[in-house]
Amino acid sequence: MFRKFKSMVEQQSGSNIKILRSDGGGEYAATKFSGFCEREGIVHEFTPPYTLQHNGTVERRNITLLNMVRCILKTKKVPSFLWGEAANVATYVLNKSPTRRLKLMTLEEAWTCVKPDVSHLRIFGSLCYKHVLDPFIRKLDDKSTP
């Protein structure tokens, strides 16, 4: 999977992957994978176990993401089993939000050189309607339910 990812990233960005940082999990510790990184000129760094502070950028992003998920669920009084949908929304919004590190550009804009359109965004937890598929529905009956 990493080979596919590497190929896609390098084709789209025109740059090579120089460093890969992972947490020492077994999926990236195999000698076959290490050999691949060496052949491709990728420096493979491992963070020590149970030291989240060594991967500060990722951990900070995870904290931001979880704070957004909590705020979305609590503010809109949405049941917590929808946390996955809230996480998808939060990730989507973060990827379309400007960051200081990129001089107030968005991640998408830095990748594609095109400012993203956000006019389609709606408030999470907005009322939506489900279409009723009832063959015996009458002409004036509701055709959807909230």
C-alpha positions as CSV (number, residue, x, y, z in Angstrom):
1,M,0.0,0.0,0.0
2,F,2.9,2.4,0.8
3,R,4.3,1.8,-2.7
4,K,1.0,2.9,-4.2
5,F,0.8,5.9,-1.9
6,K,4.5,6.9,-2.7
7,S,3.8,6.7,-6.4
8,M,0.7,8.8,-6.2
9,V,2.2,11.4,-4.0
10,E,5.4,11.7,-6.1
11,Q,3.4,11.9,-9.4
12,Q,1.0,14.5,-8.1
13,S,3.5,16.7,-6.2
14,G,6.6,16.4,-8.4
15,S,8.6,15.8,-5.2
16,N,10.1,12.7,-3.7
17,I,9.3,11.4,-0.2
18,K,12.5,12.0,1.8
19,I,11.6,10.9,5.4
20,L,9.0,8.5,6.8
21,R,8.3,8.6,10.5
22,S,6.5,5.7,12.1
23,D,5.7,4.5,15.6
24,G,7.7,1.3,15.4
25,G,4.6,-0.8,14.7
26,G,5.3,-4.2,13.1
27,E,3.8,-3.2,9.7
28,Y,6.7,-0.8,9.1
29,A,9.5,-2.7,10.8
30,A,9.9,-5.6,8.3
31,T,13.3,-6.0,6.7
32,K,11.6,-6.1,3.2
33,F,10.1,-2.6,3.9
34,S,13.4,-1.3,5.3
35,G,15.1,-2.5,2.1
36,F,12.5,-0.7,0.0
37,C,13.1,2.5,1.8
38,E,16.9,2.2,1.4
39,R,16.6,1.6,-2.3
40,E,14.3,4.5,-2.7
41,G,16.5,6.9,-0.6
42,I,13.9,7.3,2.1
43,V,15.1,7.9,5.6
44,H,12.9,5.8,7.9
45,E,12.7,7.2,11.4
46,F,11.0,5.4,14.3
47,T,9.7,7.1,17.4
48,P,10.3,5.4,20.7
49,P,7.3,3.5,22.1
50,Y,4.8,5.4,24.4
51,T,6.4,8.8,23.6
52,L,3.7,10.7,21.9
53,Q,5.7,14.0,22.3
54,H,8.2,12.8,19.7
55,N,5.6,13.0,17.0
56,G,4.3,16.4,18.1
57,T,2.8,17.6,14.8
58,V,0.6,14.5,14.4
59,E,-0.4,14.4,18.1
60,R,-1.3,18.1,18.0
61,R,-3.5,17.5,14.9
62,N,-5.2,14.5,16.7
63,I,-6.0,16.7,19.7
64,T,-7.4,19.4,17.5
65,L,-9.5,16.8,15.6
66,L,-10.9,15.2,18.7
67,N,-11.7,18.6,20.2
68,M,-13.6,19.5,17.1
69,V,-15.5,16.1,17.1
70,R,-16.5,16.7,20.8
71,C,-17.7,20.2,20.0
72,I,-19.7,19.1,17.0
73,L,-21.4,16.4,18.9
74,K,-22.1,18.4,22.1
75,T,-23.1,21.7,20.4
76,K,-25.6,20.0,18.1
77,K,-26.7,17.4,20.7
78,V,-26.0,14.6,18.3
79,P,-25.7,11.1,19.7
80,S,-22.1,10.0,20.3
81,F,-22.5,6.9,18.0
82,L,-22.2,9.4,15.1
83,W,-18.6,10.2,16.2
84,G,-17.2,8.8,13.0
85,E,-19.3,11.1,10.8
86,A,-18.3,14.0,13.0
87,A,-14.6,13.0,12.6
88,N,-15.1,12.9,8.8
89,V,-16.6,16.4,8.9
90,A,-13.9,17.8,11.2
91,T,-11.1,16.3,9.0
92,Y,-12.8,17.7,5.9
93,V,-13.1,21.2,7.4
94,L,-9.5,21.1,8.7
95,N,-8.2,20.2,5.3
96,K,-10.0,23.3,3.9
97,S,-8.9,25.6,6.6
98,P,-5.8,27.9,6.4
99,T,-2.9,27.1,8.6
100,R,-0.1,29.4,9.9
101,R,2.6,26.9,8.9
102,L,1.6,27.3,5.3
103,K,1.4,31.1,5.5
104,L,-2.4,31.0,5.7
105,M,-2.9,28.7,2.8
106,T,-5.0,25.6,3.1
107,L,-3.6,22.1,2.8
108,E,-5.6,21.5,-0.3
109,E,-4.4,24.8,-1.8
110,A,-0.8,23.9,-1.1
111,W,-1.2,20.5,-2.8
112,T,-3.2,21.6,-5.8
113,C,-2.4,25.3,-6.1
114,V,-6.1,26.0,-6.3
115,K,-8.1,27.7,-3.5
116,P,-10.8,25.3,-2.3
117,D,-14.5,26.2,-2.7
118,V,-16.3,26.0,0.6
119,S,-19.7,27.3,-0.5
120,H,-21.2,23.8,-0.3
121,L,-20.5,23.4,3.5
122,R,-23.5,23.1,5.8
123,I,-23.9,23.1,9.5
124,F,-23.4,19.6,11.0
125,G,-26.6,18.3,12.6
126,S,-28.9,20.2,10.3
127,L,-32.3,18.7,9.8
128,C,-32.5,16.3,6.9
129,Y,-35.3,14.3,5.4
130,K,-35.6,10.6,4.4
131,H,-37.6,9.7,1.3
132,V,-40.5,7.4,2.1
133,L,-40.7,4.4,-0.2
134,D,-44.2,3.3,0.4
135,P,-46.2,1.9,-2.7
136,F,-49.5,2.7,-0.9
137,I,-48.7,6.4,-0.2
138,R,-51.6,8.7,-1.1
139,K,-51.3,11.8,-3.3
140,L,-51.3,14.3,-0.4
141,D,-49.3,12.2,2.1
142,D,-45.8,13.2,3.1
143,K,-43.2,11.7,0.9
144,S,-40.4,12.1,3.4
145,T,-39.8,12.0,7.1
146,P,-37.5,14.1,9.2
